[in-house]
Amino acid sequence: MINYVIVNKSEVASFDFSKLLNTSADFLRISNDGTKCLIKYEGSKPSFLEGKTIYTHAEIHAITRDPNGDWWVESDLI
């Protein structure tokens, strides 16, 4: 199962991308205000994500599809 985590953009430089499904910081979804990133992993939670809230696909889908939220992009509906 794929798990999702929202993190502060400032934290990303310290992440080991070999433990994530995102191949690098260049391929992260960034919040509209530019302060947060969405990352994903499969299997065991990497240690650098300890203490972070883990979201399922359904939960992250609801967050990113909320037109009043930080992640809404109208083109997502296409």
Summary of the structure (lengths in Angstrom):
residues: 78
radius of gyration: 12.3
end to end distance: 25.5
largest distance: 35.9
contacts: 178
relative contact order: 0.26
helix: 35%
strand: 23%
